[in-house]
Amino acid sequence: MRWKARWPSPRRDSRRGRAGNSVAWLDVRRQDLPEVASPVASSVDLVLSGDDARGQHELVKPGLAGHTGRVTELGRHAPSGGREQIAETRQTYDLIASEYARRNSVAAAEVAERLDELAASVPAGRAVADIGCGPGRDVKMLRARGLHVAGFDLSLGQLQASDVPGLVQADMRRLPLRAGSVHGIWCWAALVHLPREAVPQALAEFARVVHSGGSLVMSIAEGDGAGFEVAAPYGSDRRRWFTRYREPELTALLTAAGFSIRNVRRHRAYRDWLSVHATRGPAGGPSEEAGQWFSGVMTG
């Protein structure tokens, strides 16, 4: 099985001796599939998806004229917990994508401070995953801080709402990343859309893909209960699912997943939020090679 990545910007092709689109192939053996993810590059046009043990994933450069990448159907491989709530929330985000991108184009001070904190905790040149990246605002901000960043979101509409490259359509409970391949995870106001029963699986997946000692910075709605809310701030009558947490429950979930809490903060933006900076404890130590693999494909 092969994945094919094509970079749209002209570059010198050493094989042909002239400028052209560079094409790179990644060969994968069947026995390697559970460990292998589709390659991510910061200027990828499209990647023909591979069907691995964690599901199908499609890389897109949203908004690129003439893009012909196939939209992969994720539902066949998606975990079953909270399927209806997640599906409706995904559909809502598809529909409000343009307005969402417009209204959230400028990051609040709390977001910028937390981005600085994550960037300071990640070794120079290492990789970060923005999980629940939406149109990619925070992907750009992390890249501006010198990090290799790939963004992941379940909503294709959100990924197509900007021209940020290197975004991947994926379910946060089954990420197309090797174990230990990132040194940091940013998950801002995204985990909130999972039903409570699905959150432990997502946190376990975060723990799987982040390097031992790596950082997780995330935010989630503070409060009690859960339910659908109408997306009225974006001029829509469609609904999104919100699950709210108190600090003791959230920190207990993170600890159970293998994270140590560094700090917890509170802020308000339309609602009350908890934000957490946590560190992945040792878990057998993923190899240095894994981090180099992600960084290499990010830089092309």
C-alpha positions as CSV (number, residue, x, y, z in Angstrom):
1,M,0.0,0.0,0.0
2,R,1.2,3.5,-0.8
3,W,0.3,7.0,0.2
4,K,1.0,9.8,-2.4
5,A,1.8,13.4,-1.4
6,R,2.0,16.2,-4.0
7,W,3.3,19.6,-3.2
8,P,1.7,22.3,-5.4
9,S,4.5,24.9,-5.4
10,P,7.1,24.5,-8.2
11,R,10.4,23.2,-7.2
12,R,13.4,21.8,-9.0
13,D,12.9,18.2,-9.8
14,S,16.3,16.5,-9.8
15,R,15.0,13.5,-11.8
16,R,13.8,15.6,-14.6
17,G,16.2,18.5,-14.3
18,R,13.4,21.1,-14.5
19,A,10.9,22.9,-12.3
20,G,7.9,20.8,-11.5
21,N,5.6,19.5,-8.8
22,S,7.5,17.2,-6.4
23,V,5.8,13.8,-5.8
24,A,6.8,11.7,-2.8
25,W,5.8,8.2,-2.0
26,L,5.6,6.4,1.3
27,D,5.6,2.6,1.0
28,V,3.8,0.8,3.8
29,R,3.9,-2.9,4.6
30,R,0.6,-4.5,5.6
31,Q,2.0,-5.6,9.0
32,D,3.0,-2.0,9.7
33,L,-0.4,-0.5,9.2
34,P,-1.5,-0.2,12.8
35,E,1.5,2.0,13.5
36,V,1.5,4.1,10.3
37,A,-0.3,7.3,9.5
38,S,-0.7,9.2,6.3
39,P,2.2,11.6,5.9
40,V,1.6,15.3,6.8
41,A,3.3,18.1,5.0
42,S,2.9,21.8,5.6
43,S,2.2,22.5,1.9
44,V,0.4,19.4,0.9
45,D,-2.1,19.6,-1.9
46,L,-3.7,16.2,-1.5
47,V,-2.8,12.8,-0.3
48,L,-4.6,9.7,-1.6
49,S,-5.9,8.2,1.6
50,G,-4.8,4.9,3.0
51,D,-7.0,2.5,5.0
52,D,-5.2,1.6,8.2
53,A,-6.2,0.0,11.4
54,R,-7.2,3.4,12.9
55,G,-9.5,4.4,10.0
56,Q,-9.3,6.3,6.8
57,H,-8.0,9.9,6.7
58,E,-7.7,12.4,4.0
59,L,-5.2,15.3,3.8
60,V,-6.4,18.4,2.1
61,K,-5.2,21.9,1.4
62,P,-8.5,23.6,1.9
63,G,-9.6,26.1,-0.6
64,L,-7.0,25.2,-3.2
65,A,-8.5,25.8,-6.7
66,G,-9.1,22.6,-8.6
67,H,-8.6,20.4,-5.5
68,T,-9.7,16.9,-6.4
69,G,-9.0,15.0,-3.2
70,R,-11.6,12.5,-2.2
71,V,-13.4,13.2,1.0
72,T,-12.9,10.0,3.1
73,E,-16.0,8.6,4.8
74,L,-14.9,8.3,8.5
75,G,-18.1,6.9,9.9
76,R,-17.3,3.3,8.9
77,H,-14.3,3.3,11.3
78,A,-15.5,5.8,13.9
79,P,-15.8,4.6,17.5
80,S,-19.5,4.1,18.4
81,G,-19.7,6.1,21.7
82,G,-21.8,9.3,21.3
83,R,-22.2,8.7,17.5
84,E,-25.4,10.8,17.2
85,Q,-24.2,13.8,19.2
86,I,-20.9,13.9,17.3
87,A,-22.5,13.5,13.9
88,E,-24.9,16.4,14.5
89,T,-22.2,18.6,15.9
90,R,-20.0,17.8,12.9
91,Q,-22.8,18.7,10.5
92,T,-23.4,22.0,12.3
93,Y,-19.8,23.0,12.1
94,D,-19.8,22.2,8.4
95,L,-22.7,24.6,7.9
96,I,-21.4,27.4,10.1
97,A,-17.8,27.2,8.9
98,S,-17.5,30.5,7.1
99,E,-19.2,32.5,9.8
100,Y,-17.2,30.6,12.5
101,A,-13.9,31.4,10.7
102,R,-14.9,35.1,10.4
103,R,-15.9,35.5,14.0
104,N,-12.9,33.7,15.5
105,S,-10.2,35.1,13.2
106,V,-8.6,37.0,16.2
107,A,-7.4,35.0,19.2
108,A,-8.3,36.2,22.7
109,A,-5.5,37.1,25.1
110,E,-5.9,33.8,27.1
111,V,-5.5,31.8,23.9
112,A,-2.3,33.7,22.9
113,E,-0.9,33.2,26.4
114,R,-1.6,29.5,26.4
115,L,-0.1,29.2,22.9
116,D,3.1,30.8,24.2
117,E,3.1,28.4,27.2
118,L,2.8,25.4,24.9
119,A,5.5,26.7,22.5
120,A,7.9,27.3,25.4
121,S,7.5,23.7,26.6
122,V,8.2,22.0,23.2
123,P,11.8,21.6,22.0
124,A,12.7,23.7,19.0
125,G,11.8,22.2,15.7
126,R,9.6,19.5,17.2
127,A,6.0,18.7,16.1
128,V,2.7,19.7,17.6
129,A,-0.8,18.5,16.8
130,D,-3.7,20.9,17.0
131,I,-6.6,18.6,17.6
132,G,-10.0,20.2,16.8
133,C,-8.2,22.9,14.8
134,G,-11.2,24.3,12.9
135,P,-10.1,26.6,10.1
136,G,-6.6,26.6,11.4
137,R,-6.1,29.9,13.2
138,D,-4.1,28.4,16.0
139,V,-2.1,26.2,13.6
140,K,-0.8,29.4,12.0
141,M,-0.1,31.0,15.4
142,L,1.9,27.9,16.6
143,R,3.8,27.9,13.3
144,A,4.7,31.5,13.8
145,R,6.2,30.4,17.1
146,G,8.6,28.1,15.3
147,L,6.9,24.8,15.6
148,H,6.0,22.1,13.0
149,V,2.2,21.8,13.3
150,A,-0.5,19.7,11.8
151,G,-4.2,20.4,12.4
152,F,-6.9,17.8,12.8
153,D,-10.6,18.3,12.7
154,L,-13.7,16.1,12.0
155,S,-15.5,18.9,10.1
156,L,-14.5,19.1,6.5
157,G,-16.3,22.4,6.2
158,Q,-14.1,23.9,8.9
159,L,-11.0,22.7,7.2
160,Q,-12.1,24.2,3.9
161,A,-13.0,27.6,5.5
162,S,-9.5,28.9,5.1
163,D,-6.4,28.4,3.0
164,V,-4.2,27.0,5.8
165,P,-2.3,24.0,4.5
166,G,-1.4,20.9,6.4
167,L,-4.9,20.2,7.9
168,V,-6.3,16.7,8.2
169,Q,-9.8,15.4,8.5
170,A,-9.7,12.9,11.5
171,D,-11.6,11.8,14.5
172,M,-9.7,12.8,17.7
173,R,-10.4,9.3,19.2
174,R,-8.5,7.7,16.3
175,L,-5.7,10.0,15.2
176,P,-3.6,9.2,12.1
177,L,-0.4,9.6,14.0
178,R,2.4,7.3,15.1
179,A,2.7,6.6,18.9
180,G,4.9,9.3,20.4
181,S,5.2,11.3,17.2
182,V,4.4,14.7,18.6
183,H,5.9,16.7,21.5
184,G,2.9,18.8,22.1
185,I,-0.9,18.7,21.8
186,W,-3.1,21.8,21.5
187,C,-6.8,21.1,22.0
188,W,-8.7,24.3,22.5
189,A,-12.5,24.2,23.0
190,A,-12.8,20.9,21.1
191,L,-13.0,18.1,23.6
192,V,-16.1,19.8,24.9
193,H,-18.1,18.5,21.9
194,L,-17.6,14.8,22.9
195,P,-20.2,13.1,25.1
196,R,-18.8,12.3,28.5
197,E,-18.5,8.6,27.8
198,A,-16.2,9.3,24.8
199,V,-13.7,11.5,26.5
200,P,-11.6,8.8,28.2
201,Q,-10.9,7.3,24.7
202,A,-9.9,10.6,23.3
203,L,-7.5,11.3,26.2
204,A,-6.0,7.9,25.9
205,E,-5.4,8.7,22.2
206,F,-3.8,11.9,23.1
207,A,-1.5,10.0,25.5
208,R,-0.7,7.5,22.8
209,V,0.5,10.1,20.2
210,V,2.4,12.5,22.5
211,H,6.0,11.9,23.3
212,S,6.9,11.0,27.0
213,G,7.3,14.3,28.7
214,G,5.4,16.2,26.1
215,S,2.7,18.8,26.8
216,L,-1.0,18.9,26.4
217,V,-2.7,22.3,26.6
218,M,-6.5,22.2,26.4
219,S,-9.6,24.0,27.3
220,I,-13.1,22.8,28.1
221,A,-16.4,24.3,29.3
222,E,-16.7,24.6,33.1
223,G,-19.9,23.6,34.7
224,D,-22.3,20.7,35.2
225,G,-24.3,18.5,32.8
226,A,-24.3,18.2,29.1
227,G,-26.6,18.8,26.1
228,F,-27.2,20.4,22.7
229,E,-27.0,24.1,22.3
230,V,-28.2,26.1,19.3
231,A,-25.4,27.8,17.4
232,A,-27.1,31.2,17.6
233,P,-23.9,33.2,17.8
234,Y,-23.2,32.1,14.2
235,G,-26.6,32.9,12.9
236,S,-27.8,29.2,12.8
237,D,-30.6,27.2,14.4
238,R,-28.5,24.0,14.1
239,R,-27.2,22.4,17.3
240,R,-23.8,21.6,18.8
241,W,-23.2,19.2,21.8
242,F,-21.5,20.6,24.9
243,T,-20.2,18.6,27.9
244,R,-19.2,20.6,30.9
245,Y,-16.7,19.7,33.6
246,R,-15.6,20.7,37.1
247,E,-11.9,20.8,37.8
248,P,-11.8,17.6,40.0
249,E,-13.5,15.5,37.3
250,L,-11.3,16.9,34.5
251,T,-8.0,16.5,36.4
252,A,-9.0,12.9,37.4
253,L,-9.6,12.0,33.8
254,L,-6.3,13.4,32.7
255,T,-4.4,11.7,35.5
256,A,-6.1,8.4,34.6
257,A,-4.9,8.8,31.0
258,G,-1.3,9.2,32.1
259,F,-0.9,13.0,32.4
260,S,0.4,15.1,35.2
261,I,-1.3,18.4,35.9
262,R,1.0,21.5,35.7
263,N,-1.6,24.2,36.1
264,V,-5.3,24.9,35.8
265,R,-6.7,28.3,34.9
266,R,-10.2,29.8,34.4
267,H,-11.4,32.4,31.9
268,R,-14.6,33.6,30.4
269,A,-15.5,33.9,26.7
270,Y,-19.3,33.6,26.2
271,R,-19.2,30.9,28.9
272,D,-16.9,29.8,31.7
273,W,-13.9,27.7,30.6
274,L,-11.2,25.6,32.3
275,S,-7.8,25.5,30.6
276,V,-5.2,22.9,31.6
277,H,-1.5,22.4,30.9
278,A,-0.6,18.8,31.6
279,T,2.5,16.7,30.9
280,R,2.6,13.1,29.6
281,G,4.3,10.8,32.1
282,P,6.7,8.1,31.0
283,A,5.1,5.2,29.2
284,G,7.9,3.1,27.7
285,G,9.4,6.1,25.9
286,P,8.6,6.3,22.2
287,S,11.7,6.5,20.1
288,E,13.4,9.7,18.9
289,E,12.9,8.4,15.4
290,A,9.1,8.8,15.7
291,G,9.4,12.5,16.4
292,Q,11.9,13.0,13.5
293,W,9.5,11.1,11.1
294,F,6.7,13.6,11.9
295,S,9.0,16.6,11.7
296,G,10.5,15.4,8.4
297,V,7.2,15.0,6.6
298,M,5.9,18.3,8.0
299,T,8.8,20.2,6.3
300,G,8.6,18.1,3.1
